């Protein structure tokens, strides 16, 4: 016998009744199990919580056995609820509001814990939370809480726990195929540290430190109440309302299990369960005696021991902080097809209508309980309204025959996959060197077209617009702007306009290749309150520009364009970078074309967005979309200047002047984020052109307009 290796495990106890009384937990067991329990011993509560595909973690809590009374009722301590620390401050509390289709307002707040709060959506209706400050003072009591999704500002429902897995062909006797769904108690999409609270008082945001909960994670209690008087009907010997305690079960799965059929299957990948047990340890003694083998229990002791160690190890491992980013891919947006959006719903029981569609995104925030819902059938990509409607009930659409659960799939004709993004830039005219004898520039830049510093003429800054625009008035003209936009909008400025010379390109100088565009993405346009979500850097492609330079050089030599008599006013130091001819498709310009990651010839930086999973949670509207804001800045490595580049402001379909009043808002370009066909995507609704797999942006260096009674803002550099 090896005395150094006892076998550890636990034995599950069969609970007959459990109540709380006078600060103690009173437990009555079946089958005389109490005879093996004595004062000073520890009992163990364990709750198995299943996540995705059968993966699980275990919550564990020990209670001390205090005594056993004459009725063989075991008295123990009560499991601790524990404190869950909160993120304080109004910036860490999300306010969500909106209107239902009936015009009724809904509003609530989302608060965040610094760790997993172990309040699960299936249990939330039973819970009550108490918000306290660091000194333990009660700041607020909130019931009717719900648990949100990680990437949406709505409460999780049973539909969020169901996922379509696959369709399998059958023998064909009863049906040709069977659809399989899986049910997870706590799928990845459900938040573990956020809570939706109604009636929240924002005045406590700076004071709140932690929460306590009414019920521990292992069992809840209830008190029988008289319906007429509202008073408890049962009291214990201490004149306290009698608290009946019950271990948690999965109420959602019980309701889903009722709709299962032999046609379509929902498989439970791990139902939650809670047990009360007592630790057991023994010596494994090998005796040379024969005995009848019991194959049903063979290896069970080893299994208990291994499971106990595994559960103990898992309980000691802290929660992993998710630092992975979610990839958003660009989509081309067709505004004319926006109204054809449909949202897919699935039924695990219907053979006639396994999938139906709704014409709007349904959630608990925009849909009333019992509301009638119009349903559509997809027939050869044409949506036909069914002759029956459904009824909304807490995330599920109920029809006379079947129940339908929302999927992640959205049918949208207005979005198609983008393969490239084109950026076209238009800079304001800079002051040119007006004489060959100019001594302002240095020896190294004496042949440049523009003065060192690349600045706008301070004496005429009010009337200076963009290169190539034939307009010299100070006030914005929509007519002249539209003319310029139509003729030159998608013809980006030549590289020469940035004060680069032919030698800069030919010798691949770093002042060219290290000039770049910075794309910064924020959650708001407010410079004070905004949060930087992500940024990407797109450099000028010096190698590509060199290739264009050589082609354009050969074209100019063949056509004798270096001849000063034939090409009057030519600056031989910057002849190629100022050649506007596109005959050989080799304009040496500032246009940037960003392609996807599958194009191995160039960098895909700036094509996809990568956001933290936490940043996808807040701000999602009733259509399943979220808006963030992109700021574009051109960084000139030749002179160290950084210039914002904007999409020119519009009021509906009319271009308007850029003024000090609308300048801040127009520094940012709205970006729409959404989730389609189990992929995160984004699109730019206001892009200059969305077609043929390309998103085209036309960007301008800001030129502030004259505002009467407010002085001048000329935007000089």
Secondary structure as a PSIPRED ss2 file (coil, helix, strand):
# PSIPRED VFORMAT (PSIPRED V4.0)

   1 X C   1.000  0.000  0.000
   2 X C   1.000  0.000  0.000
   3 X C   1.000  0.000  0.000
   4 X C   1.000  0.000  0.000
   5 X C   1.000  0.000  0.000
   6 X C   1.000  0.000  0.000
   7 X E   0.000  0.000  1.000
   8 X E   0.000  0.000  1.000
   9 X E   0.000  0.000  1.000
  10 X E   0.000  0.000  1.000
  11 X E   0.000  0.000  1.000
  12 X E   0.000  0.000  1.000
  13 X C   1.000  0.000  0.000
  14 X C   1.000  0.000  0.000
  15 X E   0.000  0.000  1.000
  16 X E   0.000  0.000  1.000
  17 X E   0.000  0.000  1.000
  18 X E   0.000  0.000  1.000
  19 X E   0.000  0.000  1.000
  20 X E   0.000  0.000  1.000
  21 X E   0.000  0.000  1.000
  22 X C   1.000  0.000  0.000
  23 X C   1.000  0.000  0.000
  24 X E   0.000  0.000  1.000
  25 X E   0.000  0.000  1.000
  26 X E   0.000  0.000  1.000
  27 X E   0.000  0.000  1.000
  28 X E   0.000  0.000  1.000
  29 X E   0.000  0.000  1.000
  30 X C   1.000  0.000  0.000
  31 X C   1.000  0.000  0.000
  32 X C   1.000  0.000  0.000
  33 X H   0.000  1.000  0.000
  34 X H   0.000  1.000  0.000
  35 X H   0.000  1.000  0.000
  36 X H   0.000  1.000  0.000
  37 X C   1.000  0.000  0.000
  38 X C   1.000  0.000  0.000
  39 X C   1.000  0.000  0.000
  40 X C   1.000  0.000  0.000
  41 X C   1.000  0.000  0.000
  42 X E   0.000  0.000  1.000
  43 X E   0.000  0.000  1.000
  44 X E   0.000  0.000  1.000
  45 X E   0.000  0.000  1.000
  46 X E   0.000  0.000  1.000
  47 X E   0.000  0.000  1.000
  48 X E   0.000  0.000  1.000
  49 X E   0.000  0.000  1.000
  50 X E   0.000  0.000  1.000
  51 X C   1.000  0.000  0.000
  52 X H   0.000  1.000  0.000
  53 X H   0.000  1.000  0.000
  54 X H   0.000  1.000  0.000
  55 X C   1.000  0.000  0.000
  56 X E   0.000  0.000  1.000
  57 X E   0.000  0.000  1.000
  58 X E   0.000  0.000  1.000
  59 X E   0.000  0.000  1.000
  60 X E   0.000  0.000  1.000
  61 X E   0.000  0.000  1.000
  62 X E   0.000  0.000  1.000
  63 X E   0.000  0.000  1.000
  64 X E   0.000  0.000  1.000
  65 X E   0.000  0.000  1.000
  66 X E   0.000  0.000  1.000
  67 X E   0.000  0.000  1.000
  68 X E   0.000  0.000  1.000
  69 X C   1.000  0.000  0.000
  70 X C   1.000  0.000  0.000
  71 X C   1.000  0.000  0.000
  72 X C   1.000  0.000  0.000
  73 X C   1.000  0.000  0.000
  74 X E   0.000  0.000  1.000
  75 X E   0.000  0.000  1.000
  76 X E   0.000  0.000  1.000
  77 X C   1.000  0.000  0.000
  78 X C   1.000  0.000  0.000
  79 X C   1.000  0.000  0.000
  80 X C   1.000  0.000  0.000
  81 X C   1.000  0.000  0.000
  82 X C   1.000  0.000  0.000
  83 X C   1.000  0.000  0.000
  84 X E   0.000  0.000  1.000
  85 X E   0.000  0.000  1.000
  86 X E   0.000  0.000  1.000
  87 X C   1.000  0.000  0.000
  88 X C   1.000  0.000  0.000
  89 X C   1.000  0.000  0.000
  90 X H   0.000  1.000  0.000
  91 X H   0.000  1.000  0.000
  92 X H   0.000  1.000  0.000
  93 X C   1.000  0.000  0.000
  94 X E   0.000  0.000  1.000
  95 X E   0.000  0.000  1.000
  96 X E   0.000  0.000  1.000
  97 X E   0.000  0.000  1.000
  98 X E   0.000  0.000  1.000
  99 X E   0.000  0.000  1.000
 100 X C   1.000  0.000  0.000
 101 X C   1.000  0.000  0.000
 102 X C   1.000  0.000  0.000
 103 X C   1.000  0.000  0.000
 104 X C   1.000  0.000  0.000
 105 X E   0.000  0.000  1.000
 106 X E   0.000  0.000  1.000
 107 X E   0.000  0.000  1.000
 108 X E   0.000  0.000  1.000
 109 X E   0.000  0.000  1.000
 110 X E   0.000  0.000  1.000
 111 X E   0.000  0.000  1.000
 112 X E   0.000  0.000  1.000
 113 X E   0.000  0.000  1.000
 114 X C   1.000  0.000  0.000
 115 X C   1.000  0.000  0.000
 116 X C   1.000  0.000  0.000
 117 X C   1.000  0.000  0.000
 118 X C   1.000  0.000  0.000
 119 X C   1.000  0.000  0.000
 120 X C   1.000  0.000  0.000
 121 X C   1.000  0.000  0.000
 122 X C   1.000  0.000  0.000
 123 X C   1.000  0.000  0.000
 124 X H   0.000  1.000  0.000
 125 X H   0.000  1.000  0.000
 126 X H   0.000  1.000  0.000
 127 X C   1.000  0.000  0.000
 128 X E   0.000  0.000  1.000
 129 X E   0.000  0.000  1.000
 130 X E   0.000  0.000  1.000
 131 X E   0.000  0.000  1.000
 132 X E   0.000  0.000  1.000
 133 X C   1.000  0.000  0.000
 134 X C   1.000  0.000  0.000
 135 X C   1.000  0.000  0.000
 136 X C   1.000  0.000  0.000
 137 X C   1.000  0.000  0.000
 138 X E   0.000  0.000  1.000
 139 X E   0.000  0.000  1.000
 140 X E   0.000  0.000  1.000
 141 X E   0.000  0.000  1.000
 142 X E   0.000  0.000  1.000
 143 X E   0.000  0.000  1.000
 144 X C   1.000  0.000  0.000
 145 X C   1.000  0.000  0.000
 146 X E   0.000  0.000  1.000
 147 X C   1.000  0.000  0.000
 148 X E   0.000  0.000  1.000
 149 X E   0.000  0.000  1.000
 150 X C   1.000  0.000  0.000
 151 X C   1.000  0.000  0.000
 152 X E   0.000  0.000  1.000
 153 X E   0.000  0.000  1.000
 154 X E   0.000  0.000  1.000
 155 X E   0.000  0.000  1.000
 156 X C   1.000  0.000  0.000
 157 X C   1.000  0.000  0.000
 158 X H   0.000  1.000  0.000
 159 X H   0.000  1.000  0.000
 160 X H   0.000  1.000  0.000
 161 X H   0.000  1.000  0.000
 162 X E   0.000  0.000  1.000
 163 X E   0.000  0.000  1.000
 164 X E   0.000  0.000  1.000
 165 X E   0.000  0.000  1.000
 166 X E   0.000  0.000  1.000
 167 X E   0.000  0.000  1.000
 168 X E   0.000  0.000  1.000
 169 X E   0.000  0.000  1.000
 170 X C   1.000  0.000  0.000
 171 X C   1.000  0.000  0.000
 172 X C   1.000  0.000  0.000
 173 X C   1.000  0.000  0.000
 174 X C   1.000  0.000  0.000
 175 X C   1.000  0.000  0.000
 176 X C   1.000  0.000  0.000
 177 X E   0.000  0.000  1.000
 178 X E   0.000  0.000  1.000
 179 X E   0.000  0.000  1.000
 180 X E   0.000  0.000  1.000
 181 X E   0.000  0.000  1.000
 182 X E   0.000  0.000  1.000
 183 X E   0.000  0.000  1.000
 184 X C   1.000  0.000  0.000
 185 X C   1.000  0.000  0.000
 186 X C   1.000  0.000  0.000
 187 X C   1.000  0.000  0.000
 188 X C   1.000  0.000  0.000
 189 X C   1.000  0.000  0.000
 190 X E   0.000  0.000  1.000
 191 X C   1.000  0.000  0.000
 192 X C   1.000  0.000  0.000
 193 X C   1.000  0.000  0.000
 194 X E   0.000  0.000  1.000
 195 X E   0.000  0.000  1.000
 196 X E   0.000  0.000  1.000
 197 X E   0.000  0.000  1.000
 198 X C   1.000  0.000  0.000
 199 X C   1.000  0.000  0.000
 200 X C   1.000  0.000  0.000
 201 X C   1.000  0.000  0.000
 202 X H   0.000  1.000  0.000
 203 X H   0.000  1.000  0.000
 204 X H   0.000  1.000  0.000
 205 X C   1.000  0.000  0.000
 206 X C   1.000  0.000  0.000
 207 X C   1.000  0.000  0.000
 208 X C   1.000  0.000  0.000
 209 X C   1.000  0.000  0.000
 210 X E   0.000  0.000  1.000
 211 X E   0.000  0.000  1.000
 212 X E   0.000  0.000  1.000
 213 X E   0.000  0.000  1.000
 214 X C   1.000  0.000  0.000
 215 X C   1.000  0.000  0.000
 216 X C   1.000  0.000  0.000
 217 X C   1.000  0.000  0.000
 218 X C   1.000  0.000  0.000
 219 X E   0.000  0.000  1.000
 220 X E   0.000  0.000  1.000
 221 X E   0.000  0.000  1.000
 222 X E   0.000  0.000  1.000
 223 X C   1.000  0.000  0.000
 224 X C   1.000  0.000  0.000
 225 X E   0.000  0.000  1.000
 226 X C   1.000  0.000  0.000
 227 X C   1.000  0.000  0.000
 228 X C   1.000  0.000  0.000
 229 X C   1.000  0.000  0.000
 230 X C   1.000  0.000  0.000
 231 X C   1.000  0.000  0.000
 232 X E   0.000  0.000  1.000
 233 X C   1.000  0.000  0.000
 234 X C   1.000  0.000  0.000
 235 X E   0.000  0.000  1.000
 236 X C   1.000  0.000  0.000
 237 X C   1.000  0.000  0.000
 238 X C   1.000  0.000  0.000
 239 X C   1.000  0.000  0.000
 240 X C   1.000  0.000  0.000
 241 X E   0.000  0.000  1.000
 242 X C   1.000  0.000  0.000
 243 X E   0.000  0.000  1.000
 244 X E   0.000  0.000  1.000
 245 X E   0.000  0.000  1.000
 246 X E   0.000  0.000  1.000
 247 X E   0.000  0.000  1.000
 248 X C   1.000  0.000  0.000
 249 X C   1.000  0.000  0.000
 250 X C   1.000  0.000  0.000
 251 X H   0.000  1.000  0.000
 252 X H   0.000  1.000  0.000
 253 X H   0.000  1.000  0.000
 254 X H   0.000  1.000  0.000
 255 X H   0.000  1.000  0.000
 256 X H   0.000  1.000  0.000
 257 X H   0.000  1.000  0.000
 258 X C   1.000  0.000  0.000
 259 X C   1.000  0.000  0.000
 260 X C   1.000  0.000  0.000
 261 X C   1.000  0.000  0.000
 262 X C   1.000  0.000  0.000
 263 X C   1.000  0.000  0.000
 264 X C   1.000  0.000  0.000
 265 X E   0.000  0.000  1.000
 266 X E   0.000  0.000  1.000
 267 X E   0.000  0.000  1.000
 268 X E   0.000  0.000  1.000
 269 X C   1.000  0.000  0.000
 270 X C   1.000  0.000  0.000
 271 X C   1.000  0.000  0.000
 272 X C   1.000  0.000  0.000
 273 X E   0.000  0.000  1.000
 274 X E   0.000  0.000  1.000
 275 X E   0.000  0.000  1.000
 276 X E   0.000  0.000  1.000
 277 X E   0.000  0.000  1.000
 278 X E   0.000  0.000  1.000
 279 X E   0.000  0.000  1.000
 280 X E   0.000  0.000  1.000
 281 X E   0.000  0.000  1.000
 282 X E   0.000  0.000  1.000
 283 X C   1.000  0.000  0.000
 284 X C   1.000  0.000  0.000
 285 X C   1.000  0.000  0.000
 286 X C   1.000  0.000  0.000
 287 X C   1.000  0.000  0.000
 288 X C   1.000  0.000  0.000
 289 X C   1.000  0.000  0.000
 290 X C   1.000  0.000  0.000
 291 X C   1.000  0.000  0.000
 292 X C   1.000  0.000  0.000
 293 X C   1.000  0.000  0.000
 294 X C   1.000  0.000  0.000
 295 X C   1.000  0.000  0.000
 296 X C   1.000  0.000  0.000
 297 X C   1.000  0.000  0.000
 298 X C   1.000  0.000  0.000
 299 X C   1.000  0.000  0.000
 300 X H   0.000  1.000  0.000
 301 X H   0.000  1.000  0.000
 302 X H   0.000  1.000  0.000
 303 X H   0.000  1.000  0.000
 304 X H   0.000  1.000  0.000
 305 X H   0.000  1.000  0.000
 306 X H   0.000  1.000  0.000
 307 X H   0.000  1.000  0.000
 308 X H   0.000  1.000  0.000
 309 X H   0.000  1.000  0.000
 310 X H   0.000  1.000  0.000
 311 X H   0.000  1.000  0.000
 312 X H   0.000  1.000  0.000
 313 X H   0.000  1.000  0.000
 314 X H   0.000  1.000  0.000
 315 X H   0.000  1.000  0.000
 316 X H   0.000  1.000  0.000
 317 X C   1.000  0.000  0.000
 318 X C   1.000  0.000  0.000
 319 X C   1.000  0.000  0.000
 320 X C   1.000  0.000  0.000
 321 X C   1.000  0.000  0.000
 322 X C   1.000  0.000  0.000
 323 X C   1.000  0.000  0.000
 324 X C   1.000  0.000  0.000
 325 X E   0.000  0.000  1.000
 326 X E   0.000  0.000  1.000
 327 X E   0.000  0.000  1.000
 328 X E   0.000  0.000  1.000
 329 X E   0.000  0.000  1.000
 330 X E   0.000  0.000  1.000
 331 X E   0.000  0.000  1.000
 332 X E   0.000  0.000  1.000
 333 X E   0.000  0.000  1.000
 334 X C   1.000  0.000  0.000
 335 X H   0.000  1.000  0.000
 336 X H   0.000  1.000  0.000
 337 X H   0.000  1.000  0.000
 338 X H   0.000  1.000  0.000
 339 X H   0.000  1.000  0.000
 340 X H   0.000  1.000  0.000
 341 X C   1.000  0.000  0.000
 342 X E   0.000  0.000  1.000
 343 X E   0.000  0.000  1.000
 344 X E   0.000  0.000  1.000
 345 X E   0.000  0.000  1.000
 346 X E   0.000  0.000  1.000
 347 X C   1.000  0.000  0.000
 348 X C   1.000  0.000  0.000
 349 X C   1.000  0.000  0.000
 350 X C   1.000  0.000  0.000
 351 X C   1.000  0.000  0.000
 352 X C   1.000  0.000  0.000
 353 X C   1.000  0.000  0.000
 354 X C   1.000  0.000  0.000
 355 X E   0.000  0.000  1.000
 356 X E   0.000  0.000  1.000
 357 X E   0.000  0.000  1.000
 358 X E   0.000  0.000  1.000
 359 X C   1.000  0.000  0.000
 360 X C   1.000  0.000  0.000
 361 X C   1.000  0.000  0.000
 362 X C   1.000  0.000  0.000
 363 X C   1.000  0.000  0.000
 364 X C   1.000  0.000  0.000
 365 X C   1.000  0.000  0.000
 366 X C   1.000  0.000  0.000
 367 X C   1.000  0.000  0.000
 368 X C   1.000  0.000  0.000
 369 X C   1.000  0.000  0.000
 370 X C   1.000  0.000  0.000
 371 X C   1.000  0.000  0.000
 372 X E   0.000  0.000  1.000
 373 X E   0.000  0.000  1.000
 374 X C   1.000  0.000  0.000
 375 X C   1.000  0.000  0.000
 376 X E   0.000  0.000  1.000
 377 X E   0.000  0.000  1.000
 378 X E   0.000  0.000  1.000
 379 X E   0.000  0.000  1.000
 380 X C   1.000  0.000  0.000
 381 X C   1.000  0.000  0.000
 382 X E   0.000  0.000  1.000
 383 X E   0.000  0.000  1.000
 384 X E   0.000  0.000  1.000
 385 X E   0.000  0.000  1.000
 386 X C   1.000  0.000  0.000
 387 X C   1.000  0.000  0.000
 388 X C   1.000  0.000  0.000
 389 X C   1.000  0.000  0.000
 390 X E   0.000  0.000  1.000
 391 X E   0.000  0.000  1.000
 392 X E   0.000  0.000  1.000
 393 X E   0.000  0.000  1.000
 394 X C   1.000  0.000  0.000
 395 X C   1.000  0.000  0.000
 396 X E   0.000  0.000  1.000
 397 X E   0.000  0.000  1.000
 398 X E   0.000  0.000  1.000
 399 X C   1.000  0.000  0.000
 400 X C   1.000  0.000  0.000
 401 X C   1.000  0.000  0.000
 402 X C   1.000  0.000  0.000
 403 X E   0.000  0.000  1.000
 404 X E   0.000  0.000  1.000
 405 X E   0.000  0.000  1.000
 406 X E   0.000  0.000  1.000
 407 X E   0.000  0.000  1.000
 408 X E   0.000  0.000  1.000
 409 X E   0.000  0.000  1.000
 410 X E   0.000  0.000  1.000
 411 X E   0.000  0.000  1.000
 412 X C   1.000  0.000  0.000
 413 X C   1.000  0.000  0.000
 414 X C   1.000  0.000  0.000
 415 X E   0.000  0.000  1.000
 416 X E   0.000  0.000  1.000
 417 X E   0.000  0.000  1.000
 418 X C   1.000  0.000  0.000
 419 X C   1.000  0.000  0.000
 420 X E   0.000  0.000  1.000
 421 X E   0.000  0.000  1.000
 422 X E   0.000  0.000  1.000
 423 X E   0.000  0.000  1.000
 424 X E   0.000  0.000  1.000
 425 X E   0.000  0.000  1.000
 426 X E   0.000  0.000  1.000
 427 X C   1.000  0.000  0.000
 428 X E   0.000  0.000  1.000
 429 X C   1.000  0.000  0.000
 430 X C   1.000  0.000  0.000
 431 X C   1.000  0.000  0.000
 432 X E   0.000  0.000  1.000
 433 X C   1.000  0.000  0.000
 434 X C   1.000  0.000  0.000
 435 X C   1.000  0.000  0.000
 436 X C   1.000  0.000  0.000
 437 X C   1.000  0.000  0.000
 438 X C   1.000  0.000  0.000
 439 X C   1.000  0.000  0.000
 440 X C   1.000  0.000  0.000
 441 X C   1.000  0.000  0.000
 442 X C   1.000  0.000  0.000
 443 X H   0.000  1.000  0.000
 444 X H   0.000  1.000  0.000
 445 X H   0.000  1.000  0.000
 446 X C   1.000  0.000  0.000
 447 X C   1.000  0.000  0.000
 448 X C   1.000  0.000  0.000
 449 X C   1.000  0.000  0.000
 450 X E   0.000  0.000  1.000
 451 X C   1.000  0.000  0.000
 452 X C   1.000  0.000  0.000
 453 X C   1.000  0.000  0.000
 454 X C   1.000  0.000  0.000
 455 X C   1.000  0.000  0.000
 456 X C   1.000  0.000  0.000
 457 X C   1.000  0.000  0.000
 458 X C   1.000  0.000  0.000
 459 X C   1.000  0.000  0.000
 460 X C   1.000  0.000  0.000
 461 X H   0.000  1.000  0.000
 462 X H   0.000  1.000  0.000
 463 X H   0.000  1.000  0.000
 464 X C   1.000  0.000  0.000
 465 X C   1.000  0.000  0.000
 466 X E   0.000  0.000  1.000
 467 X C   1.000  0.000  0.000
 468 X C   1.000  0.000  0.000
 469 X C   1.000  0.000  0.000
 470 X C   1.000  0.000  0.000
 471 X C   1.000  0.000  0.000
 472 X C   1.000  0.000  0.000
 473 X C   1.000  0.000  0.000
 474 X C   1.000  0.000  0.000
 475 X C   1.000  0.000  0.000
 476 X C   1.000  0.000  0.000
 477 X C   1.000  0.000  0.000
 478 X H   0.000  1.000  0.000
 479 X H   0.000  1.000  0.000
 480 X H   0.000  1.000  0.000
 481 X H   0.000  1.000  0.000
 482 X H   0.000  1.000  0.000
 483 X H   0.000  1.000  0.000
 484 X H   0.000  1.000  0.000
 485 X H   0.000  1.000  0.000
 486 X H   0.000  1.000  0.000
 487 X H   0.000  1.000  0.000
 488 X H   0.000  1.000  0.000
 489 X C   1.000  0.000  0.000
 490 X C   1.000  0.000  0.000
 491 X C   1.000  0.000  0.000
 492 X C   1.000  0.000  0.000
 493 X C   1.000  0.000  0.000
 494 X E   0.000  0.000  1.000
 495 X H   0.000  1.000  0.000
 496 X H   0.000  1.000  0.000
 497 X H   0.000  1.000  0.000
 498 X H   0.000  1.000  0.000
 499 X C   1.000  0.000  0.000
 500 X C   1.000  0.000  0.000
 501 X C   1.000  0.000  0.000
 502 X H   0.000  1.000  0.000
 503 X H   0.000  1.000  0.000
 504 X H   0.000  1.000  0.000
 505 X H   0.000  1.000  0.000
 506 X H   0.000  1.000  0.000
 507 X C   1.000  0.000  0.000
 508 X C   1.000  0.000  0.000
 509 X C   1.000  0.000  0.000
 510 X H   0.000  1.000  0.000
 511 X H   0.000  1.000  0.000
 512 X H   0.000  1.000  0.000
 513 X H   0.000  1.000  0.000
 514 X C   1.000  0.000  0.000
 515 X C   1.000  0.000  0.000
 516 X E   0.000  0.000  1.000
 517 X E   0.000  0.000  1.000
 518 X E   0.000  0.000  1.000
 519 X E   0.000  0.000  1.000
 520 X E   0.000  0.000  1.000
 521 X E   0.000  0.000  1.000
 522 X E   0.000  0.000  1.000
 523 X C   1.000  0.000  0.000
 524 X C   1.000  0.000  0.000
 525 X C   1.000  0.000  0.000
 526 X C   1.000  0.000  0.000
 527 X C   1.000  0.000  0.000
 528 X C   1.000  0.000  0.000
 529 X C   1.000  0.000  0.000
 530 X C   1.000  0.000  0.000
 531 X C   1.000  0.000  0.000
 532 X E   0.000  0.000  1.000
 533 X E   0.000  0.000  1.000
 534 X E   0.000  0.000  1.000
 535 X E   0.000  0.000  1.000
 536 X E   0.000  0.000  1.000
 537 X E   0.000  0.000  1.000
 538 X E   0.000  0.000  1.000
 539 X E   0.000  0.000  1.000
 540 X C   1.000  0.000  0.000
 541 X C   1.000  0.000  0.000
 542 X H   0.000  1.000  0.000
 543 X H   0.000  1.000  0.000
 544 X H   0.000  1.000  0.000
 545 X H   0.000  1.000  0.000
 546 X H   0.000  1.000  0.000
 547 X H   0.000  1.000  0.000
 548 X H   0.000  1.000  0.000
 549 X H   0.000  1.000  0.000
 550 X H   0.000  1.000  0.000
 551 X H   0.000  1.000  0.000
 552 X H   0.000  1.000  0.000
 553 X H   0.000  1.000  0.000
 554 X H   0.000  1.000  0.000
 555 X H   0.000  1.000  0.000
 556 X H   0.000  1.000  0.000
 557 X H   0.000  1.000  0.000
 558 X H   0.000  1.000  0.000
 559 X C   1.000  0.000  0.000
 560 X C   1.000  0.000  0.000
 561 X C   1.000  0.000  0.000
 562 X C   1.000  0.000  0.000
 563 X C   1.000  0.000  0.000
 564 X C   1.000  0.000  0.000
 565 X C   1.000  0.000  0.000
 566 X C   1.000  0.000  0.000
 567 X C   1.000  0.000  0.000
 568 X C   1.000  0.000  0.000
 569 X C   1.000  0.000  0.000
 570 X C   1.000  0.000  0.000
 571 X C   1.000  0.000  0.000
 572 X H   0.000  1.000  0.000
 573 X H   0.000  1.000  0.000
 574 X H   0.000  1.000  0.000
 575 X C   1.000  0.000  0.000
 576 X H   0.000  1.000  0.000
 577 X H   0.000  1.000  0.000
 578 X H   0.000  1.000  0.000
 579 X C   1.000  0.000  0.000
 580 X C   1.000  0.000  0.000
 581 X C   1.000  0.000  0.000
 582 X C   1.000  0.000  0.000
 583 X C   1.000  0.000  0.000
 584 X C   1.000  0.000  0.000
 585 X C   1.000  0.000  0.000
 586 X C   1.000  0.000  0.000
 587 X C   1.000  0.000  0.000
 588 X C   1.000  0.000  0.000
 589 X E   0.000  0.000  1.000
 590 X C   1.000  0.000  0.000
 591 X C   1.000  0.000  0.000
 592 X E   0.000  0.000  1.000
 593 X E   0.000  0.000  1.000
 594 X E   0.000  0.000  1.000
 595 X E   0.000  0.000  1.000
 596 X C   1.000  0.000  0.000
 597 X C   1.000  0.000  0.000
 598 X C   1.000  0.000  0.000
 599 X C   1.000  0.000  0.000
 600 X C   1.000  0.000  0.000
 601 X C   1.000  0.000  0.000
 602 X C   1.000  0.000  0.000
 603 X C   1.000  0.000  0.000
 604 X C   1.000  0.000  0.000
 605 X C   1.000  0.000  0.000
 606 X C   1.000  0.000  0.000
 607 X C   1.000  0.000  0.000
 608 X C   1.000  0.000  0.000
 609 X E   0.000  0.000  1.000
 610 X E   0.000  0.000  1.000
 611 X E   0.000  0.000  1.000
 612 X E   0.000  0.000  1.000
 613 X H   0.000  1.000  0.000
 614 X H   0.000  1.000  0.000
 615 X H   0.000  1.000  0.000
 616 X H   0.000  1.000  0.000
 617 X C   1.000  0.000  0.000
 618 X C   1.000  0.000  0.000
 619 X C   1.000  0.000  0.000
 620 X C   1.000  0.000  0.000
 621 X C   1.000  0.000  0.000
 622 X C   1.000  0.000  0.000
 623 X C   1.000  0.000  0.000
 624 X C   1.000  0.000  0.000
 625 X C   1.000  0.000  0.000
 626 X E   0.000  0.000  1.000
 627 X E   0.000  0.000  1.000
 628 X E   0.000  0.000  1.000
 629 X E   0.000  0.000  1.000
 630 X E   0.000  0.000  1.000
 631 X E   0.000  0.000  1.000
 632 X E   0.000  0.000  1.000
 633 X E   0.000  0.000  1.000
 634 X E   0.000  0.000  1.000
 635 X E   0.000  0.000  1.000
 636 X E   0.000  0.000  1.000
 637 X C   1.000  0.000  0.000
 638 X C   1.000  0.000  0.000
 639 X C   1.000  0.000  0.000
 640 X C   1.000  0.000  0.000
 641 X E   0.000  0.000  1.000
 642 X E   0.000  0.000  1.000
 643 X E   0.000  0.000  1.000
 644 X E   0.000  0.000  1.000
 645 X E   0.000  0.000  1.000
 646 X E   0.000  0.000  1.000
 647 X C   1.000  0.000  0.000
 648 X C   1.000  0.000  0.000
 649 X C   1.000  0.000  0.000
 650 X E   0.000  0.000  1.000
 651 X E   0.000  0.000  1.000
 652 X C   1.000  0.000  0.000
 653 X C   1.000  0.000  0.000
 654 X E   0.000  0.000  1.000
 655 X E   0.000  0.000  1.000
 656 X C   1.000  0.000  0.000
 657 X C   1.000  0.000  0.000
 658 X C   1.000  0.000  0.000
 659 X C   1.000  0.000  0.000
 660 X C   1.000  0.000  0.000
 661 X C   1.000  0.000  0.000
 662 X C   1.000  0.000  0.000
 663 X H   0.000  1.000  0.000
 664 X H   0.000  1.000  0.000
 665 X H   0.000  1.000  0.000
 666 X H   0.000  1.000  0.000
 667 X C   1.000  0.000  0.000
 668 X E   0.000  0.000  1.000
 669 X E   0.000  0.000  1.000
 670 X E   0.000  0.000  1.000
 671 X E   0.000  0.000  1.000
 672 X E   0.000  0.000  1.000
 673 X E   0.000  0.000  1.000
 674 X E   0.000  0.000  1.000
 675 X E   0.000  0.000  1.000
 676 X E   0.000  0.000  1.000
 677 X C   1.000  0.000  0.000
 678 X C   1.000  0.000  0.000
 679 X E   0.000  0.000  1.000
 680 X E   0.000  0.000  1.000
 681 X E   0.000  0.000  1.000
 682 X E   0.000  0.000  1.000
 683 X E   0.000  0.000  1.000
 684 X C   1.000  0.000  0.000
 685 X C   1.000  0.000  0.000
 686 X C   1.000  0.000  0.000
 687 X C   1.000  0.000  0.000
 688 X C   1.000  0.000  0.000
 689 X E   0.000  0.000  1.000
 690 X E   0.000  0.000  1.000
 691 X E   0.000  0.000  1.000
 692 X C   1.000  0.000  0.000
 693 X C   1.000  0.000  0.000
 694 X E   0.000  0.000  1.000
 695 X E   0.000  0.000  1.000
 696 X E   0.000  0.000  1.000
 697 X E   0.000  0.000  1.000
 698 X E   0.000  0.000  1.000
 699 X E   0.000  0.000  1.000
 700 X E   0.000  0.000  1.000
 701 X E   0.000  0.000  1.000
 702 X C   1.000  0.000  0.000
 703 X C   1.000  0.000  0.000
 704 X C   1.000  0.000  0.000
 705 X C   1.000  0.000  0.000
 706 X C   1.000  0.000  0.000
 707 X C   1.000  0.000  0.000
 708 X C   1.000  0.000  0.000
 709 X C   1.000  0.000  0.000
 710 X C   1.000  0.000  0.000
 711 X C   1.000  0.000  0.000
 712 X C   1.000  0.000  0.000
 713 X C   1.000  0.000  0.000
 714 X C   1.000  0.000  0.000
 715 X C   1.000  0.000  0.000
 716 X C   1.000  0.000  0.000
 717 X C   1.000  0.000  0.000
